[in-house]
Amino acid sequence: MEWISEPERKTPVVAEVDVLVCGGGIAGVAAAVCAARQGVDVMLLEKYGFLGGLVTTSLVITTTPLNNGINLEFERRLKEKSVYAPCRYSDEITKPLHLHAIDPEILKYELVNMLRESGVDILLHTYIVSTIKEDNRLNGIIMENKAGRQAVWARMVVDATGDADVAALAGAPFRLVKKPMTMMFNMVGVDVARAMNAMGNWGGIRKLVKEGIERKELEFDLGIYPEFGAPGVYAEQLVYKDEVNVWSGNLMGMNGVDPRDLTQAEITTREHAMRMAIFLKNKVPGFENARIEYTSTQVGVRATRQIIGEASPTMDEVKNIRFEDTVAKPYARNEMRLPYGSILPQNVENLLAAGRCISADEEAMGQLRLIPVCSATGQAAGTAAALSLKKGVAPRELDVLSLQEVLMEQGMELGLGVKM
């Protein structure tokens, strides 16, 4: 590889904050709001011109229940706007799962409102490119945007980038995970009753797609990707009666933090989406007059970097152990719990993680990347960052009991106890 040497330069410091949250997805917003409500100065950075993460960029707009902790506030705000609608997905493989559909445009608006009401300073269109460290202590970040290269001093940092960008740049250990990528899209003008009559349930699309491929009516082999798992296709009725959210299948074997792989994934999955829409219009009753309303802003990446934290529980442990240091319980009526160690990166001080880059067994991340889990870990990380500052200790030294007490005061039912 050829290298160049850049000239030495001075980078202006444009802000100094108590807590800096990197990433404006559901986890980042939860972290920023909960930290600010503890009375500390908070800034949030986001690379897009809007908030919401994969919910709004990748149209992951159906969610398991939002019924614990700050999720209750998300639910209330969406219900007040009549954009939190119960839906139901089932097929011959999966047991019925209660889901709710949300409107991504209203969510973008409400997330900004939550941050502004809490006094969070928001900076959009900004990329994190480096960190400021002294020994193993993180003191801030270097960012780039239309104003050039700038620095922010921060006493605490929450990495809610989804890809553990800050942790990786700071030298924290991580594992790289490759999971399927999917381009989601919404179709409008769907006669849902006729479609259901033809398919039996939304999962019936999988069977139709498989048959279409076998009959050469639907061809996905573009010769530019490792593997496309077409049977992963399914759909979901959304908030509005004639609108359907379609998952166009799974692109396998790609690295979500490699720009070449990401570029290939964007091009390939968008081609999949267009072919899928044409197939549905031609082959499924009820879709004759449907059209693509929009495709996702970016391909849906399920997993990339995961921090290696002080704890890395398996899914069995998440479901069955009442950790003494439980700080995140995503659902009120579900026993899933996460320990404090899952949001504490190793080897770097003043840094916490939230969202799908937390520390857990790789196989557990299939369920731990869901919206309620991301917001619950965001709530825990933001609150822990603020409490650490107020008590004058590093997050690793924070008394977890005091954190648990504040989280419960915020409305998160933790279900504390010993091993079940």
C-alpha positions as CSV (number, residue, x, y, z in Angstrom):
1,M,0.0,0.0,0.0
2,E,1.3,3.5,-0.9
3,W,1.2,6.1,1.8
4,I,1.4,9.9,1.9
5,S,2.5,12.2,4.7
6,E,0.1,15.0,5.6
7,P,1.4,18.3,6.9
8,E,1.0,19.1,10.6
9,R,-2.1,21.2,11.2
10,K,-3.9,22.8,14.1
11,T,-7.5,21.6,14.7
12,P,-9.9,24.1,16.3
13,V,-11.8,23.0,19.4
14,V,-15.4,24.0,18.8
15,A,-17.0,22.6,22.0
16,E,-16.3,21.3,25.5
17,V,-19.0,19.2,27.0
18,D,-19.7,16.9,29.9
19,V,-21.1,14.0,27.9
20,L,-20.6,13.5,24.1
21,V,-23.0,11.0,22.5
22,C,-21.7,9.8,19.1
23,G,-24.6,8.5,16.9
24,G,-28.2,9.7,16.7
25,G,-30.0,6.4,16.5
26,I,-32.5,5.2,19.0
27,A,-29.7,4.3,21.4
28,G,-27.9,7.6,21.0
29,V,-31.1,9.7,21.5
30,A,-31.9,7.6,24.7
31,A,-28.4,8.1,26.0
32,A,-28.3,11.9,25.3
33,V,-31.8,12.5,26.8
34,C,-31.2,10.5,29.9
35,A,-27.8,12.1,30.5
36,A,-29.1,15.6,30.0
37,R,-32.0,14.9,32.4
38,Q,-29.3,14.3,35.1
39,G,-28.3,17.9,34.8
40,V,-25.1,17.6,32.8
41,D,-24.1,19.3,29.5
42,V,-24.7,17.0,26.5
43,M,-23.9,17.1,22.9
44,L,-25.0,14.6,20.2
45,L,-23.3,14.0,16.9
46,E,-25.0,12.4,13.9
47,K,-23.7,11.7,10.3
48,Y,-27.1,12.1,8.6
49,G,-29.3,15.1,8.5
50,F,-31.9,13.4,10.7
51,L,-32.1,11.1,13.7
52,G,-33.3,7.5,14.2
53,G,-30.5,5.3,13.0
54,L,-31.6,2.1,11.2
55,V,-35.2,2.8,12.0
56,T,-35.3,5.8,9.7
57,T,-32.3,5.1,7.4
58,S,-33.0,1.5,6.8
59,L,-36.8,1.3,7.4
60,V,-36.7,-1.0,10.3
61,I,-40.1,0.3,11.2
62,T,-41.7,-2.6,13.0
63,T,-40.8,-3.2,16.6
64,T,-41.4,-5.4,19.5
65,P,-43.2,-3.7,22.3
66,L,-41.9,-0.4,23.7
67,N,-43.0,-0.9,27.3
68,N,-40.2,-0.3,29.8
69,G,-38.0,2.6,30.7
70,I,-37.5,5.4,28.1
71,N,-39.3,3.1,25.6
72,L,-42.5,4.1,27.3
73,E,-41.9,7.7,26.4
74,F,-41.2,6.7,22.7
75,E,-44.4,4.7,22.8
76,R,-46.4,7.6,24.3
77,R,-45.2,10.2,21.8
78,L,-45.9,7.9,18.8
79,K,-49.3,7.0,20.1
80,E,-50.2,10.7,20.5
81,K,-49.5,11.1,16.8
82,S,-51.5,7.9,16.0
83,V,-48.4,6.3,14.4
84,Y,-47.8,3.3,16.7
85,A,-50.0,0.7,15.2
86,P,-50.3,-3.0,16.3
87,C,-49.6,-5.5,13.5
88,R,-49.1,-9.2,13.4
89,Y,-46.6,-11.4,11.6
90,S,-46.7,-15.2,11.4
91,D,-45.9,-18.0,9.1
92,E,-45.6,-21.7,9.0
93,I,-42.1,-21.4,10.6
94,T,-42.4,-18.6,13.1
95,K,-44.8,-18.5,16.0
96,P,-47.1,-15.4,16.0
97,L,-45.1,-12.4,17.2
98,H,-46.8,-9.2,18.3
99,L,-45.2,-6.2,16.7
100,H,-46.0,-2.5,16.3
101,A,-45.4,-0.4,13.1
102,I,-44.3,3.2,13.3
103,D,-44.1,6.1,10.9
104,P,-40.3,6.9,10.4
105,E,-41.0,10.5,9.4
106,I,-42.9,11.2,12.7
107,L,-40.2,9.5,14.6
108,K,-37.5,11.8,13.1
109,Y,-39.5,14.7,14.3
110,E,-40.2,13.4,17.8
111,L,-36.6,12.4,18.5
112,V,-35.5,16.0,17.7
113,N,-38.2,17.3,20.1
114,M,-37.0,15.0,22.9
115,L,-33.4,16.2,22.5
116,R,-34.3,19.8,22.4
117,E,-36.7,19.6,25.3
118,S,-33.9,18.0,27.3
119,G,-31.4,20.7,26.4
120,V,-29.1,18.5,24.2
121,D,-26.9,20.3,21.7
122,I,-27.4,18.6,18.3
123,L,-24.9,18.6,15.5
124,L,-25.9,16.8,12.3
125,H,-23.9,16.1,9.1
126,T,-20.8,15.2,11.1
127,Y,-18.4,12.3,10.9
128,I,-16.1,11.1,13.7
129,V,-12.6,10.5,12.3
130,S,-10.3,10.2,15.4
131,T,-10.2,10.3,19.1
132,I,-8.3,12.4,21.7
133,K,-6.6,10.2,24.3
134,E,-4.2,10.6,27.1
135,D,-2.8,7.1,28.1
136,N,-5.9,5.0,28.2
137,R,-8.3,7.9,29.0
138,L,-10.6,9.2,26.3
139,N,-10.8,13.0,26.4
140,G,-12.7,13.8,23.2
141,I,-13.0,13.3,19.5
142,I,-12.0,14.7,16.2
143,M,-14.8,15.2,13.7
144,E,-15.2,16.4,10.1
145,N,-18.1,18.2,8.4
146,K,-18.7,21.0,6.0
147,A,-16.8,23.3,8.3
148,G,-13.7,21.1,8.1
149,R,-11.8,19.3,10.8
150,Q,-12.8,20.1,14.3
151,A,-12.4,18.8,17.9
152,V,-14.7,18.4,20.9
153,W,-13.4,18.0,24.4
154,A,-15.6,15.6,26.4
155,R,-15.4,14.3,30.0
156,M,-17.4,11.2,29.0
157,V,-18.2,9.7,25.7
158,V,-21.0,7.3,24.7
159,D,-20.4,5.3,21.5
160,A,-23.8,4.8,19.9
161,T,-22.5,4.6,16.4
162,G,-23.8,1.1,15.8
163,D,-20.4,0.2,14.4
164,A,-18.3,0.9,17.5
165,D,-16.5,3.6,15.5
166,V,-15.4,5.5,18.6
167,A,-14.3,2.4,20.5
168,A,-12.3,1.1,17.5
169,L,-10.6,4.5,17.0
170,A,-9.8,4.7,20.7
171,G,-8.1,1.3,20.6
172,A,-10.7,-0.7,22.6
173,P,-10.8,-4.4,21.6
174,F,-13.7,-5.5,19.4
175,R,-14.8,-8.4,17.3
176,L,-16.0,-8.0,13.7
177,V,-19.2,-9.7,12.9
178,K,-20.7,-10.3,9.5
179,K,-24.5,-10.7,9.4
180,P,-26.9,-10.5,6.4
181,M,-27.7,-7.1,4.9
182,T,-31.1,-6.2,3.6
183,M,-32.6,-3.4,1.5
184,M,-36.1,-2.7,2.9
185,F,-38.7,-0.7,1.0
186,N,-42.3,0.4,1.3
187,M,-45.0,-0.2,-1.2
188,V,-48.3,1.7,-1.3
189,G,-51.6,1.0,-3.1
190,V,-51.7,-2.6,-1.8
191,D,-55.1,-4.2,-1.4
192,V,-54.1,-6.0,1.9
193,A,-57.3,-8.1,2.1
194,R,-56.8,-9.6,-1.3
195,A,-53.1,-10.2,-0.7
196,M,-53.8,-12.0,2.6
197,N,-56.5,-14.1,0.9
198,A,-53.9,-15.1,-1.7
199,M,-51.0,-15.8,0.6
200,G,-52.6,-16.8,3.9
201,N,-50.2,-14.5,5.9
202,W,-47.3,-12.2,5.1
203,G,-44.9,-15.0,5.6
204,G,-46.5,-16.5,2.4
205,I,-44.3,-14.2,0.4
206,R,-41.3,-16.4,1.2
207,K,-43.0,-19.4,-0.5
208,L,-44.1,-17.3,-3.5
209,V,-40.5,-16.0,-3.9
210,K,-39.0,-19.4,-3.7
211,E,-41.4,-20.7,-6.3
212,G,-40.8,-17.7,-8.5
213,I,-37.0,-18.3,-8.4
214,E,-37.5,-22.0,-9.2
215,R,-39.7,-21.1,-12.2
216,K,-37.2,-18.4,-13.3
217,E,-39.9,-15.7,-12.9
218,L,-37.7,-13.9,-10.4
219,E,-33.9,-14.0,-10.8
220,F,-31.5,-12.5,-8.3
221,D,-28.2,-14.0,-9.6
222,L,-26.5,-10.8,-10.7
223,G,-23.1,-12.3,-10.4
224,I,-21.8,-9.6,-8.1
225,Y,-22.4,-10.9,-4.6
226,P,-21.5,-13.9,-2.6
227,E,-24.9,-15.2,-1.7
228,F,-28.5,-13.9,-1.6
229,G,-30.8,-15.7,0.8
230,A,-34.2,-15.1,-1.0
231,P,-36.3,-17.2,1.4
232,G,-35.6,-14.4,4.0
233,V,-38.2,-12.2,2.3
234,Y,-41.3,-11.2,4.3
235,A,-43.5,-8.2,4.6
236,E,-45.6,-6.3,7.2
237,Q,-48.6,-4.0,7.0
238,L,-47.7,-0.6,8.4
239,V,-49.5,2.3,10.1
240,Y,-51.5,3.1,6.9
241,K,-54.0,0.6,5.5
242,D,-52.6,0.3,2.0
243,E,-48.9,0.5,2.8
244,V,-46.6,-2.5,3.2
245,N,-43.0,-2.8,4.4
246,V,-41.0,-5.4,2.4
247,W,-37.8,-7.1,3.4
248,S,-36.2,-8.0,0.0
249,G,-34.0,-10.8,1.3
250,N,-30.6,-11.2,2.8
251,L,-27.2,-10.5,1.2
252,M,-24.6,-12.7,2.8
253,G,-20.9,-12.5,3.6
254,M,-20.4,-8.8,3.4
255,N,-18.3,-6.6,5.7
256,G,-20.4,-3.7,7.0
257,V,-17.4,-1.5,7.7
258,D,-15.7,-2.0,4.4
259,P,-16.6,0.8,2.0
260,R,-16.2,-1.4,-1.1
261,D,-18.5,-4.1,0.4
262,L,-21.0,-1.5,1.5
263,T,-21.1,0.0,-2.0
264,Q,-21.6,-3.4,-3.6
265,A,-24.3,-4.1,-1.0
266,E,-26.2,-0.9,-1.7
267,I,-26.2,-1.5,-5.5
268,T,-27.1,-5.1,-5.3
269,T,-29.9,-4.9,-2.7
270,R,-31.5,-2.0,-4.5
271,E,-31.6,-4.1,-7.6
272,H,-33.1,-6.9,-5.5
273,A,-35.8,-4.5,-4.2
274,M,-36.8,-3.3,-7.7
275,R,-37.0,-6.8,-9.1
276,M,-39.0,-7.9,-6.0
277,A,-41.5,-5.0,-6.4
278,I,-42.1,-6.0,-10.1
279,F,-42.6,-9.6,-9.1
280,L,-45.1,-8.8,-6.4
281,K,-47.1,-6.6,-8.9
282,N,-47.2,-9.3,-11.5
283,K,-47.7,-12.4,-9.3
284,V,-49.5,-11.5,-6.1
285,P,-53.2,-10.5,-6.1
286,G,-53.6,-7.2,-4.4
287,F,-50.3,-5.8,-5.6
288,E,-51.5,-5.0,-9.1
289,N,-51.8,-1.2,-8.5
290,A,-49.0,-1.0,-5.9
291,R,-45.8,1.0,-6.3
292,I,-42.6,1.6,-4.4
293,E,-43.1,4.6,-2.2
294,Y,-39.4,4.7,-1.2
295,T,-36.4,2.4,-0.5
296,S,-34.3,2.8,2.6
297,T,-31.7,5.5,2.7
298,Q,-29.0,2.9,3.3
299,V,-28.8,-0.9,3.2
300,G,-29.7,-2.4,6.5
301,V,-26.6,-3.7,8.3
302,R,-27.3,-6.0,11.1
303,A,-23.9,-6.2,12.8
304,T,-20.3,-5.0,12.3
305,R,-18.0,-4.3,15.2
306,Q,-19.0,-5.4,18.7
307,I,-16.9,-4.2,21.7
308,I,-15.4,-6.7,23.9
309,G,-16.6,-5.5,27.3
310,E,-16.2,-6.4,30.9
311,A,-19.1,-8.9,30.3
312,S,-20.2,-10.8,27.2
313,P,-23.3,-12.8,28.0
314,T,-24.8,-15.5,25.9
315,M,-28.5,-15.4,24.8
316,D,-29.3,-18.1,27.4
317,E,-27.7,-16.0,30.1
318,V,-29.5,-12.8,28.9
319,K,-32.8,-14.7,29.1
320,N,-32.3,-16.6,32.3
321,I,-30.0,-14.8,34.7
322,R,-30.9,-11.9,36.9
323,F,-27.5,-10.2,36.9
324,E,-26.6,-8.5,40.1
325,D,-25.4,-5.6,37.9
326,T,-28.4,-5.5,35.6
327,V,-28.8,-2.1,34.0
328,A,-31.0,-2.8,31.0
329,K,-34.2,-4.7,30.8
330,P,-35.7,-4.0,27.4
331,Y,-39.2,-5.3,28.1
332,A,-41.5,-5.0,31.1
333,R,-43.0,-8.5,30.7
334,N,-39.9,-10.3,29.3
335,E,-37.0,-11.6,31.4
336,M,-34.2,-10.4,29.1
337,R,-31.6,-8.5,31.0
338,L,-28.1,-7.1,30.3
339,P,-25.3,-6.5,32.8
340,Y,-23.4,-3.3,33.2
341,G,-20.3,-5.0,31.9
342,S,-21.9,-5.3,28.4
343,I,-21.7,-1.5,27.9
344,L,-18.2,-1.0,29.4
345,P,-15.4,-1.4,26.7
346,Q,-12.1,-2.9,27.9
347,N,-8.9,-0.9,28.1
348,V,-10.4,2.6,27.5
349,E,-11.7,4.9,30.3
350,N,-14.5,7.5,30.1
351,L,-16.2,5.5,27.3
352,L,-19.5,3.6,27.3
353,A,-21.3,1.8,24.5
354,A,-24.9,1.6,23.6
355,G,-27.0,-0.1,20.8
356,R,-26.0,-2.9,18.6
357,C,-22.2,-2.6,19.3
358,I,-22.5,-3.7,22.9
359,S,-20.6,-6.7,24.3
360,A,-22.5,-10.0,24.1
361,D,-22.1,-13.4,22.5
362,E,-22.3,-13.1,18.7
363,E,-25.3,-15.4,18.4
364,A,-27.2,-13.3,21.0
365,M,-27.0,-10.1,18.8
366,G,-29.9,-11.3,16.6
367,Q,-32.2,-10.3,19.4
368,L,-30.0,-7.7,21.1
369,R,-29.9,-5.3,18.1
370,L,-33.7,-4.7,18.3
371,I,-35.1,-1.3,19.0
372,P,-36.2,-1.7,22.6
373,V,-32.7,-3.2,23.5
374,C,-30.9,-0.3,21.8
375,S,-32.9,2.3,23.7
376,A,-32.5,0.4,27.0
377,T,-28.8,0.2,26.7
378,G,-28.7,3.9,25.6
379,Q,-30.6,4.8,28.7
380,A,-28.2,2.9,30.9
381,A,-25.1,4.3,29.2
382,G,-26.2,7.9,29.2
383,T,-27.3,7.7,32.8
384,A,-24.1,6.0,33.8
385,A,-22.0,8.7,32.1
386,A,-23.8,11.5,33.9
387,L,-23.7,9.8,37.3
388,S,-20.0,9.0,36.9
389,L,-19.3,12.7,36.4
390,K,-21.5,13.8,39.3
391,K,-19.7,11.3,41.6
392,G,-16.3,12.1,40.2
393,V,-15.4,8.5,39.3
394,A,-14.7,6.6,36.1
395,P,-17.7,4.6,34.7
396,R,-15.8,1.4,35.6
397,E,-15.7,2.5,39.3
398,L,-19.3,3.6,39.5
399,D,-21.4,2.0,42.2
400,V,-23.9,0.0,40.1
401,L,-26.5,0.1,42.8
402,S,-26.7,3.9,42.6
403,L,-27.1,3.6,38.8
404,Q,-29.9,1.0,39.2
405,E,-31.7,3.3,41.6
406,V,-31.7,6.2,39.1
407,L,-32.8,3.9,36.2
408,M,-35.7,2.7,38.3
409,E,-36.6,6.3,39.1
410,Q,-36.7,6.9,35.4
411,G,-39.3,4.1,34.9
412,M,-37.1,1.2,34.0
413,E,-38.3,-1.9,35.8
414,L,-35.1,-4.0,36.3
415,G,-36.5,-7.1,38.1
416,L,-33.4,-7.3,40.3
417,G,-32.4,-10.4,42.1
418,V,-30.1,-13.4,42.1
419,K,-29.6,-16.2,39.7
420,M,-32.9,-17.8,38.7
